[in-house]
């Protein structure tokens, strides 16, 4: 079953390759959507769609992040799949 997942991650998550690594993992998992830095300089925001099982694996990784990241808080909300995206990108 496909689903949509919105994630906000707070901590030391900007400037540690979080967006690039997130994009790579999402592509490996055949997820679509985007990742971007939050405007507060302390968060990353993600919107992803795909198979729920793969989104759950993705969310588990997001709770830790790449080497050098320190995730202090993660918030997620699940929504119905829309099929809005063709691939996964880094938004600026």
HTML snippet that shows the backbone in 3Dmol.js (N, CA, C, O; Angstrom):
<script src="https://3Dmol.org/build/3Dmol-min.js"></script>
<div id="view" style="width:600px;height:400px;position:relative"></div>
<script>
const pdb = `
ATOM      1  N   UNK A   1       0.832  -1.181   0.000  1.00  0.00           N
ATOM      2  CA  UNK A   1       0.000   0.000   0.000  1.00  0.00           C
ATOM      3  C   UNK A   1       0.881   1.250   0.000  1.00  0.00           C
ATOM      4  O   UNK A   1       1.857   1.326   0.746  1.00  0.00           O
ATOM      5  N   UNK A   2       0.541   2.211  -0.823  1.00  0.00           N
ATOM      6  CA  UNK A   2       1.320   3.438  -0.908  1.00  0.00           C
ATOM      7  C   UNK A   2       0.771   4.484   0.055  1.00  0.00           C
ATOM      8  O   UNK A   2      -0.416   4.506   0.380  1.00  0.00           O
ATOM      9  N   UNK A   3       1.683   5.354   0.500  1.00  0.00           N
ATOM     10  CA  UNK A   3       1.316   6.378   1.461  1.00  0.00           C
ATOM     11  C   UNK A   3       2.174   7.610   1.257  1.00  0.00           C
ATOM     12  O   UNK A   3       3.081   7.619   0.425  1.00  0.00           O
ATOM     13  N   UNK A   4       1.880   8.654   2.026  1.00  0.00           N
ATOM     14  CA  UNK A   4       2.610   9.921   1.983  1.00  0.00           C
ATOM     15  C   UNK A   4       3.027  10.243   3.404  1.00  0.00           C
ATOM     16  O   UNK A   4       2.250  10.072   4.343  1.00  0.00           O
ATOM     17  N   UNK A   5       4.270  10.714   3.561  1.00  0.00           N
ATOM     18  CA  UNK A   5       4.832  10.966   4.880  1.00  0.00           C
ATOM     19  C   UNK A   5       5.498  12.330   4.911  1.00  0.00           C
ATOM     20  O   UNK A   5       6.353  12.631   4.078  1.00  0.00           O
ATOM     21  N   UNK A   6       5.105  13.156   5.876  1.00  0.00           N
ATOM     22  CA  UNK A   6       5.737  14.464   6.086  1.00  0.00           C
ATOM     23  C   UNK A   6       6.543  14.370   7.373  1.00  0.00           C
ATOM     24  O   UNK A   6       6.017  13.975   8.414  1.00  0.00           O
ATOM     25  N   UNK A   7       7.825  14.734   7.302  1.00  0.00           N
ATOM     26  CA  UNK A   7       8.737  14.609   8.445  1.00  0.00           C
ATOM     27  C   UNK A   7       9.424  15.947   8.685  1.00  0.00           C
ATOM     28  O   UNK A   7       9.865  16.608   7.744  1.00  0.00           O
ATOM     29  N   UNK A   8       9.511  16.336   9.945  1.00  0.00           N
ATOM     30  CA  UNK A   8      10.333  17.472  10.349  1.00  0.00           C
ATOM     31  C   UNK A   8      11.332  16.960  11.366  1.00  0.00           C
ATOM     32  O   UNK A   8      10.962  16.326  12.354  1.00  0.00           O
ATOM     33  N   UNK A   9      12.605  17.243  11.117  1.00  0.00           N
ATOM     34  CA  UNK A   9      13.685  16.750  11.973  1.00  0.00           C
ATOM     35  C   UNK A   9      14.432  17.951  12.533  1.00  0.00           C
ATOM     36  O   UNK A   9      14.843  18.835  11.782  1.00  0.00           O
ATOM     37  N   UNK A  10      14.609  17.985  13.852  1.00  0.00           N
ATOM     38  CA  UNK A  10      15.337  19.068  14.518  1.00  0.00           C
ATOM     39  C   UNK A  10      16.606  18.531  15.159  1.00  0.00           C
ATOM     40  O   UNK A  10      16.663  17.383  15.600  1.00  0.00           O
ATOM     41  N   UNK A  11      17.617  19.379  15.201  1.00  0.00           N
ATOM     42  CA  UNK A  11      18.897  19.013  15.810  1.00  0.00           C
ATOM     43  C   UNK A  11      20.030  19.564  14.972  1.00  0.00           C
ATOM     44  O   UNK A  11      19.890  20.590  14.306  1.00  0.00           O
ATOM     45  N   UNK A  12      21.151  18.873  15.012  1.00  0.00           N
ATOM     46  CA  UNK A  12      22.285  19.238  14.161  1.00  0.00           C
ATOM     47  C   UNK A  12      22.112  18.440  12.876  1.00  0.00           C
ATOM     48  O   UNK A  12      22.652  17.346  12.714  1.00  0.00           O
ATOM     49  N   UNK A  13      21.337  19.031  11.966  1.00  0.00           N
ATOM     50  CA  UNK A  13      20.956  18.320  10.746  1.00  0.00           C
ATOM     51  C   UNK A  13      21.229  19.125   9.479  1.00  0.00           C
ATOM     52  O   UNK A  13      21.010  18.632   8.372  1.00  0.00           O
ATOM     53  N   UNK A  14      21.697  20.338   9.631  1.00  0.00           N
ATOM     54  CA  UNK A  14      22.077  21.134   8.467  1.00  0.00           C
ATOM     55  C   UNK A  14      23.596  21.200   8.403  1.00  0.00           C
ATOM     56  O   UNK A  14      24.264  21.348   9.426  1.00  0.00           O
ATOM     57  N   UNK A  15      24.135  21.091   7.199  1.00  0.00           N
ATOM     58  CA  UNK A  15      25.583  21.165   7.030  1.00  0.00           C
ATOM     59  C   UNK A  15      26.303  19.866   7.314  1.00  0.00           C
ATOM     60  O   UNK A  15      27.529  19.854   7.427  1.00  0.00           O
ATOM     61  N   UNK A  16      25.561  18.756   7.434  1.00  0.00           N
ATOM     62  CA  UNK A  16      26.177  17.454   7.692  1.00  0.00           C
ATOM     63  C   UNK A  16      25.763  16.436   6.620  1.00  0.00           C
ATOM     64  O   UNK A  16      25.692  15.235   6.881  1.00  0.00           O
ATOM     65  N   UNK A  17      25.496  16.936   5.427  1.00  0.00           N
ATOM     66  CA  UNK A  17      25.110  16.099   4.293  1.00  0.00           C
ATOM     67  C   UNK A  17      23.778  15.388   4.506  1.00  0.00           C
ATOM     68  O   UNK A  17      23.496  14.380   3.859  1.00  0.00           O
ATOM     69  N   UNK A  18      22.958  15.916   5.417  1.00  0.00           N
ATOM     70  CA  UNK A  18      21.673  15.275   5.702  1.00  0.00           C
ATOM     71  C   UNK A  18      20.789  15.230   4.458  1.00  0.00           C
ATOM     72  O   UNK A  18      20.227  14.183   4.135  1.00  0.00           O
ATOM     73  N   UNK A  19      20.665  16.355   3.761  1.00  0.00           N
ATOM     74  CA  UNK A  19      19.796  16.384   2.579  1.00  0.00           C
ATOM     75  C   UNK A  19      20.298  15.451   1.483  1.00  0.00           C
ATOM     76  O   UNK A  19      19.512  14.713   0.890  1.00  0.00           O
ATOM     77  N   UNK A  20      21.586  15.479   1.213  1.00  0.00           N
ATOM     78  CA  UNK A  20      22.143  14.634   0.143  1.00  0.00           C
ATOM     79  C   UNK A  20      21.979  13.153   0.477  1.00  0.00           C
ATOM     80  O   UNK A  20      21.598  12.359  -0.383  1.00  0.00           O
ATOM     81  N   UNK A  21      22.261  12.788   1.701  1.00  0.00           N
ATOM     82  CA  UNK A  21      22.136  11.395   2.105  1.00  0.00           C
ATOM     83  C   UNK A  21      20.681  10.956   2.109  1.00  0.00           C
ATOM     84  O   UNK A  21      20.363   9.826   1.736  1.00  0.00           O
ATOM     85  N   UNK A  22      19.802  11.851   2.530  1.00  0.00           N
ATOM     86  CA  UNK A  22      18.364  11.566   2.513  1.00  0.00           C
ATOM     87  C   UNK A  22      17.897  11.314   1.084  1.00  0.00           C
ATOM     88  O   UNK A  22      17.144  10.374   0.828  1.00  0.00           O
ATOM     89  N   UNK A  23      18.338  12.143   0.171  1.00  0.00           N
ATOM     90  CA  UNK A  23      17.964  12.006  -1.235  1.00  0.00           C
ATOM     91  C   UNK A  23      18.459  10.674  -1.804  1.00  0.00           C
ATOM     92  O   UNK A  23      17.727   9.990  -2.519  1.00  0.00           O
ATOM     93  N   UNK A  24      19.683  10.315  -1.490  1.00  0.00           N
ATOM     94  CA  UNK A  24      20.245   9.044  -1.965  1.00  0.00           C
ATOM     95  C   UNK A  24      19.434   7.855  -1.453  1.00  0.00           C
ATOM     96  O   UNK A  24      19.098   6.949  -2.215  1.00  0.00           O
ATOM     97  N   UNK A  25      19.121   7.867  -0.152  1.00  0.00           N
ATOM     98  CA  UNK A  25      18.369   6.758   0.436  1.00  0.00           C
ATOM     99  C   UNK A  25      16.963   6.684  -0.152  1.00  0.00           C
ATOM    100  O   UNK A  25      16.482   5.602  -0.487  1.00  0.00           O
ATOM    101  N   UNK A  26      16.308   7.831  -0.275  1.00  0.00           N
ATOM    102  CA  UNK A  26      14.959   7.850  -0.844  1.00  0.00           C
ATOM    103  C   UNK A  26      14.961   7.262  -2.254  1.00  0.00           C
ATOM    104  O   UNK A  26      14.063   6.498  -2.608  1.00  0.00           O
ATOM    105  N   UNK A  27      15.952   7.610  -3.050  1.00  0.00           N
ATOM    106  CA  UNK A  27      16.050   7.070  -4.409  1.00  0.00           C
ATOM    107  C   UNK A  27      16.262   5.564  -4.385  1.00  0.00           C
ATOM    108  O   UNK A  27      15.665   4.838  -5.180  1.00  0.00           O
ATOM    109  N   UNK A  28      17.113   5.089  -3.475  1.00  0.00           N
ATOM    110  CA  UNK A  28      17.342   3.640  -3.339  1.00  0.00           C
ATOM    111  C   UNK A  28      16.058   2.900  -2.988  1.00  0.00           C
ATOM    112  O   UNK A  28      15.833   1.775  -3.435  1.00  0.00           O
ATOM    113  N   UNK A  29      15.213   3.549  -2.178  1.00  0.00           N
ATOM    114  CA  UNK A  29      13.963   2.930  -1.738  1.00  0.00           C
ATOM    115  C   UNK A  29      12.805   3.190  -2.711  1.00  0.00           C
ATOM    116  O   UNK A  29      11.665   2.817  -2.433  1.00  0.00           O
ATOM    117  N   UNK A  30      13.097   3.824  -3.839  1.00  0.00           N
ATOM    118  CA  UNK A  30      12.084   4.164  -4.844  1.00  0.00           C
ATOM    119  C   UNK A  30      10.988   5.071  -4.281  1.00  0.00           C
ATOM    120  O   UNK A  30       9.814   4.930  -4.625  1.00  0.00           O
ATOM    121  N   UNK A  31      11.384   5.996  -3.417  1.00  0.00           N
ATOM    122  CA  UNK A  31      10.456   6.982  -2.885  1.00  0.00           C
ATOM    123  C   UNK A  31      10.520   8.230  -3.753  1.00  0.00           C
ATOM    124  O   UNK A  31      11.526   8.475  -4.419  1.00  0.00           O
ATOM    125  N   UNK A  32       9.466   9.008  -3.747  1.00  0.00           N
ATOM    126  CA  UNK A  32       9.435  10.274  -4.456  1.00  0.00           C
ATOM    127  C   UNK A  32       9.131  11.381  -3.458  1.00  0.00           C
ATOM    128  O   UNK A  32       8.609  11.123  -2.374  1.00  0.00           O
ATOM    129  N   UNK A  33       9.461  12.618  -3.829  1.00  0.00           N
ATOM    130  CA  UNK A  33       9.185  13.753  -2.954  1.00  0.00           C
ATOM    131  C   UNK A  33      10.363  14.695  -2.900  1.00  0.00           C
ATOM    132  O   UNK A  33      11.062  14.889  -3.895  1.00  0.00           O
ATOM    133  N   UNK A  34      10.587  15.295  -1.712  1.00  0.00           N
ATOM    134  CA  UNK A  34      11.661  16.273  -1.576  1.00  0.00           C
ATOM    135  C   UNK A  34      12.159  16.365  -0.136  1.00  0.00           C
ATOM    136  O   UNK A  34      11.509  15.916   0.809  1.00  0.00           O
ATOM    137  N   UNK A  35      13.341  16.968  -0.013  1.00  0.00           N
ATOM    138  CA  UNK A  35      13.930  17.297   1.286  1.00  0.00           C
ATOM    139  C   UNK A  35      14.466  18.717   1.177  1.00  0.00           C
ATOM    140  O   UNK A  35      14.985  19.107   0.132  1.00  0.00           O
ATOM    141  N   UNK A  36      14.343  19.497   2.260  1.00  0.00           N
ATOM    142  CA  UNK A  36      14.871  20.858   2.257  1.00  0.00           C
ATOM    143  C   UNK A  36      15.254  21.260   3.674  1.00  0.00           C
ATOM    144  O   UNK A  36      14.736  20.720   4.651  1.00  0.00           O
ATOM    145  N   UNK A  37      16.179  22.227   3.769  1.00  0.00           N
ATOM    146  CA  UNK A  37      16.524  22.798   5.060  1.00  0.00           C
ATOM    147  C   UNK A  37      15.370  23.658   5.542  1.00  0.00           C
ATOM    148  O   UNK A  37      14.723  24.349   4.755  1.00  0.00           O
ATOM    149  N   UNK A  38      15.121  23.609   6.845  1.00  0.00           N
ATOM    150  CA  UNK A  38      14.136  24.502   7.432  1.00  0.00           C
ATOM    151  C   UNK A  38      14.703  25.910   7.503  1.00  0.00           C
ATOM    152  O   UNK A  38      15.918  26.102   7.479  1.00  0.00           O
ATOM    153  N   UNK A  39      13.827  26.881   7.589  1.00  0.00           N
ATOM    154  CA  UNK A  39      14.261  28.276   7.622  1.00  0.00           C
ATOM    155  C   UNK A  39      14.889  28.666   8.959  1.00  0.00           C
ATOM    156  O   UNK A  39      15.499  29.730   9.063  1.00  0.00           O
ATOM    157  N   UNK A  40      14.753  27.830   9.971  1.00  0.00           N
ATOM    158  CA  UNK A  40      15.262  28.142  11.310  1.00  0.00           C
ATOM    159  C   UNK A  40      16.719  27.733  11.518  1.00  0.00           C
ATOM    160  O   UNK A  40      17.251  27.934  12.610  1.00  0.00           O
ATOM    161  N   UNK A  41      17.371  27.177  10.523  1.00  0.00           N
ATOM    162  CA  UNK A  41      18.772  26.720  10.579  1.00  0.00           C
ATOM    163  C   UNK A  41      18.982  25.542  11.525  1.00  0.00           C
ATOM    164  O   UNK A  41      20.124  25.170  11.793  1.00  0.00           O
ATOM    165  N   UNK A  42      17.918  24.955  12.027  1.00  0.00           N
ATOM    166  CA  UNK A  42      18.041  23.824  12.954  1.00  0.00           C
ATOM    167  C   UNK A  42      17.151  22.643  12.571  1.00  0.00           C
ATOM    168  O   UNK A  42      16.980  21.715  13.361  1.00  0.00           O
ATOM    169  N   UNK A  43      16.589  22.672  11.375  1.00  0.00           N
ATOM    170  CA  UNK A  43      15.683  21.590  11.011  1.00  0.00           C
ATOM    171  C   UNK A  43      15.808  21.239   9.531  1.00  0.00           C
ATOM    172  O   UNK A  43      16.329  22.004   8.719  1.00  0.00           O
ATOM    173  N   UNK A  44      15.311  20.060   9.226  1.00  0.00           N
ATOM    174  CA  UNK A  44      15.178  19.586   7.854  1.00  0.00           C
ATOM    175  C   UNK A  44      13.740  19.110   7.706  1.00  0.00           C
ATOM    176  O   UNK A  44      13.186  18.479   8.606  1.00  0.00           O
ATOM    177  N   UNK A  45      13.144  19.421   6.561  1.00  0.00           N
ATOM    178  CA  UNK A  45      11.767  19.020   6.282  1.00  0.00           C
ATOM    179  C   UNK A  45      11.763  18.073   5.088  1.00  0.00           C
ATOM    180  O   UNK A  45      12.484  18.285   4.113  1.00  0.00           O
ATOM    181  N   UNK A  46      10.955  17.041   5.173  1.00  0.00           N
ATOM    182  CA  UNK A  46      10.891  16.013   4.133  1.00  0.00           C
ATOM    183  C   UNK A  46       9.429  15.704   3.818  1.00  0.00           C
ATOM    184  O   UNK A  46       8.599  15.604   4.722  1.00  0.00           O
ATOM    185  N   UNK A  47       9.127  15.555   2.546  1.00  0.00           N
ATOM    186  CA  UNK A  47       7.834  15.051   2.107  1.00  0.00           C
ATOM    187  C   UNK A  47       8.130  13.897   1.160  1.00  0.00           C
ATOM    188  O   UNK A  47       8.760  14.083   0.118  1.00  0.00           O
ATOM    189  N   UNK A  48       7.673  12.711   1.526  1.00  0.00           N
ATOM    190  CA  UNK A  48       8.008  11.524   0.736  1.00  0.00           C
ATOM    191  C   UNK A  48       6.766  10.684   0.484  1.00  0.00           C
ATOM    192  O   UNK A  48       5.855  10.627   1.311  1.00  0.00           O
ATOM    193  N   UNK A  49       6.746  10.031  -0.680  1.00  0.00           N
ATOM    194  CA  UNK A  49       5.665   9.116  -1.033  1.00  0.00           C
ATOM    195  C   UNK A  49       6.256   7.803  -1.527  1.00  0.00           C
ATOM    196  O   UNK A  49       7.350   7.765  -2.091  1.00  0.00           O
ATOM    197  N   UNK A  50       5.510   6.736  -1.301  1.00  0.00           N
ATOM    198  CA  UNK A  50       5.931   5.431  -1.771  1.00  0.00           C
ATOM    199  C   UNK A  50       5.258   4.329  -0.983  1.00  0.00           C
ATOM    200  O   UNK A  50       4.274   4.560  -0.279  1.00  0.00           O
ATOM    201  N   UNK A  51       5.801   3.125  -1.108  1.00  0.00           N
ATOM    202  CA  UNK A  51       5.275   1.979  -0.373  1.00  0.00           C
ATOM    203  C   UNK A  51       5.446   2.217   1.126  1.00  0.00           C
ATOM    204  O   UNK A  51       6.516   2.625   1.577  1.00  0.00           O
ATOM    205  N   UNK A  52       4.385   1.960   1.893  1.00  0.00           N
ATOM    206  CA  UNK A  52       4.405   2.250   3.332  1.00  0.00           C
ATOM    207  C   UNK A  52       5.569   1.540   4.042  1.00  0.00           C
ATOM    208  O   UNK A  52       6.206   2.126   4.917  1.00  0.00           O
ATOM    209  N   UNK A  53       5.841   0.309   3.678  1.00  0.00           N
ATOM    210  CA  UNK A  53       6.931  -0.448   4.296  1.00  0.00           C
ATOM    211  C   UNK A  53       8.279   0.266   4.080  1.00  0.00           C
ATOM    212  O   UNK A  53       9.107   0.332   4.989  1.00  0.00           O
ATOM    213  N   UNK A  54       8.482   0.792   2.880  1.00  0.00           N
ATOM    214  CA  UNK A  54       9.727   1.515   2.584  1.00  0.00           C
ATOM    215  C   UNK A  54       9.754   2.866   3.288  1.00  0.00           C
ATOM    216  O   UNK A  54      10.815   3.311   3.726  1.00  0.00           O
ATOM    217  N   UNK A  55       8.616   3.516   3.403  1.00  0.00           N
ATOM    218  CA  UNK A  55       8.550   4.784   4.146  1.00  0.00           C
ATOM    219  C   UNK A  55       8.869   4.560   5.620  1.00  0.00           C
ATOM    220  O   UNK A  55       9.516   5.403   6.241  1.00  0.00           O
ATOM    221  N   UNK A  56       8.431   3.454   6.183  1.00  0.00           N
ATOM    222  CA  UNK A  56       8.735   3.146   7.586  1.00  0.00           C
ATOM    223  C   UNK A  56      10.233   2.941   7.785  1.00  0.00           C
ATOM    224  O   UNK A  56      10.795   3.398   8.781  1.00  0.00           O
ATOM    225  N   UNK A  57      10.880   2.260   6.849  1.00  0.00           N
ATOM    226  CA  UNK A  57      12.329   2.063   6.895  1.00  0.00           C
ATOM    227  C   UNK A  57      13.042   3.415   6.767  1.00  0.00           C
ATOM    228  O   UNK A  57      14.013   3.678   7.476  1.00  0.00           O
ATOM    229  N   UNK A  58      12.560   4.260   5.869  1.00  0.00           N
ATOM    230  CA  UNK A  58      13.092   5.605   5.656  1.00  0.00           C
ATOM    231  C   UNK A  58      12.963   6.436   6.933  1.00  0.00           C
ATOM    232  O   UNK A  58      13.913   7.112   7.326  1.00  0.00           O
ATOM    233  N   UNK A  59      11.812   6.391   7.574  1.00  0.00           N
ATOM    234  CA  UNK A  59      11.568   7.130   8.811  1.00  0.00           C
ATOM    235  C   UNK A  59      12.518   6.667   9.912  1.00  0.00           C
ATOM    236  O   UNK A  59      13.034   7.486  10.673  1.00  0.00           O
ATOM    237  N   UNK A  60      12.746   5.381   9.997  1.00  0.00           N
ATOM    238  CA  UNK A  60      13.675   4.828  10.987  1.00  0.00           C
ATOM    239  C   UNK A  60      15.078   5.404  10.784  1.00  0.00           C
ATOM    240  O   UNK A  60      15.746   5.773  11.749  1.00  0.00           O
ATOM    241  N   UNK A  61      15.522   5.480   9.525  1.00  0.00           N
ATOM    242  CA  UNK A  61      16.829   6.064   9.231  1.00  0.00           C
ATOM    243  C   UNK A  61      16.840   7.552   9.586  1.00  0.00           C
ATOM    244  O   UNK A  61      17.821   8.042  10.146  1.00  0.00           O
ATOM    245  N   UNK A  62      15.768   8.274   9.269  1.00  0.00           N
ATOM    246  CA  UNK A  62      15.696   9.713   9.537  1.00  0.00           C
ATOM    247  C   UNK A  62      15.841  10.024  11.022  1.00  0.00           C
ATOM    248  O   UNK A  62      16.333  11.093  11.382  1.00  0.00           O
ATOM    249  N   UNK A  63      15.427   9.120  11.873  1.00  0.00           N
ATOM    250  CA  UNK A  63      15.529   9.327  13.317  1.00  0.00           C
ATOM    251  C   UNK A  63      16.984   9.342  13.783  1.00  0.00           C
ATOM    252  O   UNK A  63      17.283   9.833  14.872  1.00  0.00           O
ATOM    253  N   UNK A  64      17.888   8.806  12.962  1.00  0.00           N
ATOM    254  CA  UNK A  64      19.325   8.801  13.290  1.00  0.00           C
ATOM    255  C   UNK A  64      20.094   9.755  12.383  1.00  0.00           C
ATOM    256  O   UNK A  64      20.944  10.512  12.851  1.00  0.00           O
ATOM    257  N   UNK A  65      19.797   9.718  11.094  1.00  0.00           N
ATOM    258  CA  UNK A  65      20.482  10.557  10.124  1.00  0.00           C
ATOM    259  C   UNK A  65      21.849  10.020   9.778  1.00  0.00           C
ATOM    260  O   UNK A  65      22.251   8.961  10.260  1.00  0.00           O
ATOM    261  N   UNK A  66      22.574  10.758   8.932  1.00  0.00           N
ATOM    262  CA  UNK A  66      23.908  10.332   8.514  1.00  0.00           C
ATOM    263  C   UNK A  66      24.940  10.596   9.612  1.00  0.00           C
ATOM    264  O   UNK A  66      24.652  11.249  10.615  1.00  0.00           O
ATOM    265  N   UNK A  67      26.126  10.081   9.399  1.00  0.00           N
ATOM    266  CA  UNK A  67      27.233  10.323  10.314  1.00  0.00           C
ATOM    267  C   UNK A  67      27.436  11.836  10.460  1.00  0.00           C
ATOM    268  O   UNK A  67      27.457  12.562   9.466  1.00  0.00           O
ATOM    269  N   UNK A  68      27.583  12.300  11.688  1.00  0.00           N
ATOM    270  CA  UNK A  68      27.780  13.724  11.946  1.00  0.00           C
ATOM    271  C   UNK A  68      26.512  14.449  12.337  1.00  0.00           C
ATOM    272  O   UNK A  68      26.571  15.552  12.881  1.00  0.00           O
ATOM    273  N   UNK A  69      25.365  13.846  12.068  1.00  0.00           N
ATOM    274  CA  UNK A  69      24.091  14.467  12.456  1.00  0.00           C
ATOM    275  C   UNK A  69      23.761  14.105  13.900  1.00  0.00           C
ATOM    276  O   UNK A  69      24.180  13.067  14.412  1.00  0.00           O
ATOM    277  N   UNK A  70      23.007  14.978  14.535  1.00  0.00           N
ATOM    278  CA  UNK A  70      22.488  14.696  15.873  1.00  0.00           C
ATOM    279  C   UNK A  70      21.015  15.072  15.865  1.00  0.00           C
ATOM    280  O   UNK A  70      20.664  16.250  15.931  1.00  0.00           O
ATOM    281  N   UNK A  71      20.162  14.068  15.784  1.00  0.00           N
ATOM    282  CA  UNK A  71      18.725  14.286  15.743  1.00  0.00           C
ATOM    283  C   UNK A  71      18.213  14.425  17.169  1.00  0.00           C
ATOM    284  O   UNK A  71      18.335  13.503  17.975  1.00  0.00           O
ATOM    285  N   UNK A  72      17.636  15.593  17.476  1.00  0.00           N
ATOM    286  CA  UNK A  72      17.073  15.834  18.805  1.00  0.00           C
ATOM    287  C   UNK A  72      15.586  15.526  18.850  1.00  0.00           C
ATOM    288  O   UNK A  72      15.071  15.073  19.872  1.00  0.00           O
ATOM    289  N   UNK A  73      14.896  15.774  17.741  1.00  0.00           N
ATOM    290  CA  UNK A  73      13.449  15.583  17.712  1.00  0.00           C
ATOM    291  C   UNK A  73      13.008  15.283  16.294  1.00  0.00           C
ATOM    292  O   UNK A  73      13.541  15.836  15.333  1.00  0.00           O
ATOM    293  N   UNK A  74      12.028  14.402  16.174  1.00  0.00           N
ATOM    294  CA  UNK A  74      11.468  14.090  14.865  1.00  0.00           C
ATOM    295  C   UNK A  74       9.946  14.069  14.994  1.00  0.00           C
ATOM    296  O   UNK A  74       9.390  13.495  15.930  1.00  0.00           O
ATOM    297  N   UNK A  75       9.306  14.695  14.051  1.00  0.00           N
ATOM    298  CA  UNK A  75       7.844  14.720  14.022  1.00  0.00           C
ATOM    299  C   UNK A  75       7.410  14.208  12.663  1.00  0.00           C
ATOM    300  O   UNK A  75       7.980  14.593  11.643  1.00  0.00           O
ATOM    301  N   UNK A  76       6.409  13.347  12.639  1.00  0.00           N
ATOM    302  CA  UNK A  76       5.940  12.839  11.354  1.00  0.00           C
ATOM    303  C   UNK A  76       4.421  12.770  11.321  1.00  0.00           C
ATOM    304  O   UNK A  76       3.762  12.567  12.340  1.00  0.00           O
ATOM    305  N   UNK A  77       3.900  12.941  10.140  1.00  0.00           N
ATOM    306  CA  UNK A  77       2.469  12.848   9.891  1.00  0.00           C
ATOM    307  C   UNK A  77       2.254  12.028   8.623  1.00  0.00           C
ATOM    308  O   UNK A  77       2.921  12.241   7.610  1.00  0.00           O
ATOM    309  N   UNK A  78       1.318  11.094   8.696  1.00  0.00           N
ATOM    310  CA  UNK A  78       0.991  10.241   7.556  1.00  0.00           C
ATOM    311  C   UNK A  78      -0.241  10.776   6.836  1.00  0.00           C
ATOM    312  O   UNK A  78      -1.183  11.261   7.462  1.00  0.00           O
ATOM    313  N   UNK A  79      -0.215  10.681   5.519  1.00  0.00           N
ATOM    314  CA  UNK A  79      -1.322  11.143   4.680  1.00  0.00           C
ATOM    315  C   UNK A  79      -1.580  10.119   3.577  1.00  0.00           C
ATOM    316  O   UNK A  79      -0.823   9.165   3.404  1.00  0.00           O
ATOM    317  N   UNK A  80      -2.655  10.336   2.844  1.00  0.00           N
ATOM    318  CA  UNK A  80      -2.964   9.485   1.689  1.00  0.00           C
ATOM    319  C   UNK A  80      -1.992   9.782   0.552  1.00  0.00           C
ATOM    320  O   UNK A  80      -1.590  10.926   0.344  1.00  0.00           O
ATOM    321  N   UNK A  81      -1.632   8.760  -0.159  1.00  0.00           N
ATOM    322  CA  UNK A  81      -0.768   8.863  -1.336  1.00  0.00           C
ATOM    323  C   UNK A  81      -1.453   9.719  -2.405  1.00  0.00           C
ATOM    324  O   UNK A  81      -2.652   9.578  -2.645  1.00  0.00           O
ATOM    325  N   UNK A  82      -0.684  10.609  -3.045  1.00  0.00           N
ATOM    326  CA  UNK A  82      -1.247  11.456  -4.103  1.00  0.00           C
ATOM    327  C   UNK A  82      -0.628  11.185  -5.473  1.00  0.00           C
ATOM    328  O   UNK A  82      -1.260  11.459  -6.493  1.00  0.00           O
ATOM    329  N   UNK A  83       0.595  10.654  -5.517  1.00  0.00           N
ATOM    330  CA  UNK A  83       1.277  10.439  -6.797  1.00  0.00           C
ATOM    331  C   UNK A  83       1.760  11.729  -7.430  1.00  0.00           C
ATOM    332  O   UNK A  83       1.985  11.796  -8.638  1.00  0.00           O
ATOM    333  N   UNK A  84       1.916  12.747  -6.609  1.00  0.00           N
ATOM    334  CA  UNK A  84       2.274  14.091  -7.077  1.00  0.00           C
ATOM    335  C   UNK A  84       3.678  14.181  -7.682  1.00  0.00           C
ATOM    336  O   UNK A  84       3.914  14.999  -8.571  1.00  0.00           O
ATOM    337  N   UNK A  85       4.599  13.361  -7.214  1.00  0.00           N
ATOM    338  CA  UNK A  85       6.013  13.503  -7.583  1.00  0.00           C
ATOM    339  C   UNK A  85       6.473  12.407  -8.534  1.00  0.00           C
ATOM    340  O   UNK A  85       5.937  11.300  -8.550  1.00  0.00           O
ATOM    341  N   UNK A  86       7.499  12.756  -9.336  1.00  0.00           N
ATOM    342  CA  UNK A  86       8.092  11.784 -10.265  1.00  0.00           C
ATOM    343  C   UNK A  86       9.390  11.205  -9.719  1.00  0.00           C
ATOM    344  O   UNK A  86       9.754  10.077 -10.053  1.00  0.00           O
ATOM    345  N   UNK A  87      10.095  11.966  -8.880  1.00  0.00           N
ATOM    346  CA  UNK A  87      11.373  11.514  -8.316  1.00  0.00           C
ATOM    347  C   UNK A  87      11.573  12.187  -6.959  1.00  0.00           C
ATOM    348  O   UNK A  87      10.673  12.866  -6.463  1.00  0.00           O
ATOM    349  N   UNK A  88      12.727  12.004  -6.369  1.00  0.00           N
ATOM    350  CA  UNK A  88      13.028  12.615  -5.075  1.00  0.00           C
ATOM    351  C   UNK A  88      14.139  13.641  -5.289  1.00  0.00           C
ATOM    352  O   UNK A  88      15.180  13.327  -5.866  1.00  0.00           O
ATOM    353  N   UNK A  89      13.908  14.882  -4.818  1.00  0.00           N
ATOM    354  CA  UNK A  89      14.856  15.972  -5.076  1.00  0.00           C
ATOM    355  C   UNK A  89      15.192  16.728  -3.797  1.00  0.00           C
ATOM    356  O   UNK A  89      14.494  16.634  -2.787  1.00  0.00           O
ATOM    357  N   UNK A  90      16.281  17.478  -3.876  1.00  0.00           N
ATOM    358  CA  UNK A  90      16.637  18.422  -2.827  1.00  0.00           C
ATOM    359  C   UNK A  90      16.064  19.778  -3.242  1.00  0.00           C
ATOM    360  O   UNK A  90      16.404  20.313  -4.297  1.00  0.00           O
ATOM    361  N   UNK A  91      15.198  20.316  -2.401  1.00  0.00           N
ATOM    362  CA  UNK A  91      14.631  21.646  -2.675  1.00  0.00           C
ATOM    363  C   UNK A  91      15.469  22.700  -1.985  1.00  0.00           C
ATOM    364  O   UNK A  91      16.050  22.455  -0.928  1.00  0.00           O
ATOM    365  N   UNK A  92      15.528  23.869  -2.586  1.00  0.00           N
ATOM    366  CA  UNK A  92      16.293  24.976  -2.007  1.00  0.00           C
ATOM    367  C   UNK A  92      15.382  26.105  -1.619  1.00  0.00           C
ATOM    368  O   UNK A  92      15.846  27.127  -1.113  1.00  0.00           O
TER     369      UNK A  92
END
`;
const viewer = $3Dmol.createViewer("view");
viewer.addModel(pdb, "pdb");
viewer.setStyle({}, {cartoon: {color: "spectrum"}});
viewer.zoomTo();
viewer.render();
</script>
